[in-house]
């Protein structure tokens, strides 16, 4: 099968031929239509997750997959060949990822593909969508809350805005001024990041915000803690040290239930996936370059088949 591999730390990803994967008892083998590029993919290839995860080379990157079930393991009863599915395919070790024609996925990480989404949109949903969903859960966001979303125009942030709006919250989102109209289209009140952010937020929410989800880090984390009424409702996916200041840290987990909920929101017209660029698998190096620039609105996806 065709798959993207990284042979050594820091190497450029290349499309190669790899053996077809085995199908374990609790595994669904998916023939990939689309996978998604997330910053964690190239960070792993650069060795930046080595302190917390075992990474084996050659590495097939990728944790997102949207495709069609090819085979199921002996213990799997939930799915059958031909089913259209999505998955956030992360395990505790990193080697056999989703930048491949055939991907074995634990059944616990699989959900039905939302009927309302294209393959490109479905491939961009799992990791970023679940990150947003679990961050808002950790922040205990409910109807009537005012929620601050840091980096609201990015892949994760744009999902968080929509999920919070669907929950009945007022959403204030930070982004560049160029993304202001995009945030308004998602239901957020945009505010420009950078110098003076704290003052601009206080003007929009003089009494503070009820919860904040930080998808950027740096100075934005301190600002989030400053404007949120209780530090316990400030969530970061960037800096685990936020726990020392009373906040919460989220490292997204595979979750069939959460993926199913995201699919329901999509099919109800409350959640969409903005795909900024779709590239063929062979252009993975260009996709990583675009992701590393950090200016993407929404998602970059790779078409596999």
C-alpha positions in Angstrom: 0.0 0.0 0.0 1.0 3.6 -0.4 1.9 5.5 2.7 3.8 8.6 3.8 6.9 7.8 5.9 9.5 9.7 7.8 12.7 7.8 7.9 14.6 9.8 10.5 14.0 12.7 12.9 13.7 15.9 10.9 13.5 14.2 7.5 11.1 15.4 4.7 8.1 13.0 4.5 8.0 10.8 1.4 5.4 8.6 -0.2 6.5 5.0 -0.1 5.2 1.4 -0.4 4.5 -0.3 2.9 3.2 -3.7 3.8 -0.6 -4.0 4.4 -1.4 -3.7 8.1 -2.7 -6.6 10.3 -6.3 -6.5 11.5 -6.5 -7.2 15.3 -9.6 -8.6 17.1 -10.8 -5.1 18.2 -9.7 -3.3 15.0 -11.5 -1.7 12.1 -9.4 -1.6 8.9 -10.2 1.6 7.0 -9.5 2.4 3.4 -8.6 6.1 3.6 -10.4 8.7 1.5 -9.0 11.7 3.3 -6.6 12.4 6.2 -5.9 15.7 7.9 -2.7 17.7 8.7 -2.4 18.8 12.3 0.6 20.6 13.8 1.2 17.6 16.0 2.1 15.6 12.9 5.2 17.5 12.0 6.1 18.1 15.7 6.3 14.4 16.2 8.5 14.0 13.1 10.8 16.7 14.6 11.1 14.7 17.8 9.2 17.2 20.0 6.9 14.6 21.6 9.7 12.2 22.5 9.5 13.1 26.2 6.0 11.8 26.5 5.5 9.2 23.8 7.5 6.3 22.2 8.0 7.2 18.5 9.3 4.5 16.2 10.9 4.9 12.8 10.1 4.7 10.0 7.1 6.7 11.0 3.8 7.0 9.2 2.3 10.3 10.6 -1.3 11.2 11.1 -4.1 10.7 13.5 -7.2 11.7 11.4 -8.9 9.4 9.0 -12.2 9.4 7.0 -12.9 6.4 4.8 -14.6 3.2 4.2 -14.4 0.0 6.3 -12.4 -2.6 4.4 -12.3 -5.4 7.1 -13.2 -5.8 10.7 -11.5 -7.8 13.5 -13.0 -10.9 15.0 -14.5 -9.1 18.0 -16.0 -6.2 16.1 -19.8 -6.1 15.7 -20.4 -2.4 15.5 -19.2 -2.0 11.9 -19.1 -3.9 8.6 -17.2 -3.6 5.3 -18.6 -0.8 3.3 -19.5 1.5 6.2 -18.4 5.1 6.0 -16.5 6.1 9.1 -14.3 8.7 10.7 -11.7 8.2 13.5 -9.2 9.9 15.7 -6.6 7.1 15.5 -4.2 7.8 18.4 -2.5 5.1 20.4 0.1 5.3 23.2 3.0 4.7 20.8 3.5 6.4 17.4 4.5 4.6 14.3 1.5 3.5 12.2 -0.5 6.6 11.4 -3.2 7.7 9.0 -1.2 9.1 6.1 -1.8 5.7 4.3 -4.2 3.9 2.0 -5.1 1.4 4.7 -5.4 2.3 8.4 -6.1 -0.1 11.3 -8.1 1.7 14.0 -9.2 0.5 17.5 -13.0 0.3 17.4 -13.3 2.6 20.4 -11.9 5.5 18.3 -14.4 5.0 15.3 -17.7 6.8 14.6 -20.0 7.0 11.6 -19.2 9.6 9.0 -21.6 12.6 9.3 -23.9 12.4 6.2 -23.9 16.1 5.7 -20.1 16.4 5.4 -18.0 15.9 2.3 -15.0 13.5 2.6 -12.7 16.5 2.8 -14.7 18.0 5.7 -15.0 14.6 7.4 -11.3 14.1 7.3 -10.6 17.4 8.9 -13.0 16.8 11.9 -11.8 14.2 14.3 -8.7 15.4 16.1 -9.4 19.2 16.0 -13.1 18.7 16.6 -12.5 16.4 19.6 -9.9 18.8 21.0 -12.4 21.6 20.9 -15.2 19.5 22.3 -13.2 18.1 25.2 -11.7 21.5 26.0 -15.2 23.0 26.4 -16.2 20.0 28.5 -13.3 20.7 30.8 -14.2 24.3 31.0 -17.8 23.3 31.9 -19.4 25.5 29.3 -23.2 25.7 29.5 -26.0 27.8 28.1 -25.7 31.5 29.0 -21.9 31.5 29.6 -19.6 34.0 28.1 -16.7 32.1 26.6 -13.3 33.3 25.4 -11.7 31.3 22.6 -8.0 32.1 22.0 -7.0 31.5 18.4 -10.6 31.2 17.3 -9.8 31.2 13.6 -7.6 28.1 13.6 -8.5 24.5 13.1 -9.4 23.8 16.7 -10.6 27.3 17.6 -13.2 27.4 14.8 -14.7 24.2 16.1 -14.8 25.5 19.7 -16.6 28.6 18.5 -19.3 26.6 16.8 -19.7 24.1 19.6 -20.0 26.8 22.2 -22.5 28.7 20.1 -24.6 25.5 19.7 -24.6 25.1 23.5 -26.1 28.6 23.8 -23.0 30.5 25.0 -21.8 34.0 24.0 -18.4 33.6 22.3 -15.6 36.1 22.1 -12.8 34.9 19.8 -9.3 36.2 19.3 -7.7 36.2 15.9 -6.1 38.5 13.4 -8.2 41.3 12.0 -8.2 39.6 8.6 -10.2 36.8 10.2 -12.9 39.0 11.9 -15.6 38.3 9.3 -14.9 34.6 9.4 -15.4 34.6 13.2 -18.6 36.5 12.8 -19.9 33.9 10.3 -19.3 31.2 13.0 -21.2 33.2 15.6 -18.3 34.8 17.6 -17.5 38.4 18.5 -14.0 38.9 17.1 -11.3 40.7 19.0 -7.8 41.3 17.6 -4.9 39.6 19.4 -1.7 41.3 20.3 -0.8 44.3 22.4 -3.8 45.7 24.3 -5.7 42.4 24.1 -6.6 42.6 27.9 -8.1 46.0 27.6 -10.1 45.1 24.5 -11.5 42.0 26.3 -12.4 44.1 29.3 -14.3 46.5 27.1 -16.3 43.6 25.6 -16.9 41.8 28.9 -16.5 44.3 31.8 -17.4 41.7 34.4 -15.1 39.1 33.0 -15.8 35.9 31.1 -17.2 32.7 32.6 -14.7 30.3 30.8 -11.8 30.4 28.5 -10.2 27.9 26.1 -6.6 28.6 25.0 -5.4 27.1 21.7 -2.3 29.4 21.3 -0.4 29.7 24.6 2.2 32.3 25.4 0.9 35.7 26.7 -2.6 34.6 25.8 -2.6 32.1 28.7 -2.0 34.9 31.2 -4.7 37.1 29.6 -7.2 34.2 29.8 -6.5 33.8 33.5 -6.8 37.5 34.1 -10.2 37.9 32.5 -11.9 34.6 33.6 -13.9 34.8 36.8 -12.4 31.5 38.1 -9.1 30.0 37.1 -10.6 26.5 37.3 -12.5 27.3 34.1 -9.5 28.2 32.1 -8.4 25.4 29.8 -5.2 25.2 27.7 -4.1 22.6 25.2 -0.7 24.2 24.9 0.8 24.5 28.4 0.5 21.8 31.1 1.9 24.3 33.6 -1.5 26.0 33.7 -2.5 23.5 36.3 -0.1 25.1 38.7 -2.1 28.3 38.3 -5.5 26.7 39.0 -6.4 26.0 35.4 -6.9 22.8 33.4 -4.8 21.1 30.7 -6.3 19.0 27.9 -4.5 16.4 25.7 -7.3 15.1 23.5 -8.3 11.5 23.8 -9.9 9.2 21.2 -13.6 9.1 22.0 -16.4 7.4 20.0 -19.1 9.2 21.9 -17.6 12.6 21.4 -17.1 12.0 17.7 -20.7 10.9 17.4 -21.8 14.1 19.1 -19.8 16.2 16.7 -21.4 14.3 13.8 -24.8 15.0 15.2 -24.0 18.7 15.4 -22.8 18.7 11.8 -25.9 16.9 10.5 -28.1 19.4 12.5 -26.5 22.3 10.6 -24.7 23.6 13.7 -21.2 22.6 12.9 -19.2 22.8 9.6 -15.6 22.1 8.7 -13.8 24.9 6.9 -11.2 23.3 4.5 -8.7 25.9 3.4 -6.5 23.6 1.3 -6.9 20.1 -0.1 -3.7 18.5 -1.5 -3.0 15.0 -2.8 -1.0 12.7 -0.6 2.0 13.1 -2.7 2.2 16.8 -1.8 2.5 16.2 1.9 5.7 18.2 2.3 3.9 21.3 0.9 1.0 20.6 3.3 3.4 20.6 6.3 5.0 23.8 5.1 1.7 25.5 5.0 0.8 24.2 8.5 4.1 25.3 9.9 3.5 28.9 8.7 0.7 29.0 11.2 -1.7 31.3 9.2 -4.2 28.7 8.1 -7.9 29.4 8.6 -9.6 26.0 9.3 -8.1 22.8 8.0 -5.5 21.4 5.5 -6.4 17.9 4.3 -4.7 15.3 2.2 -6.7 13.3 -0.4 -5.6 9.7 -0.3 -8.1 8.0 -2.6 
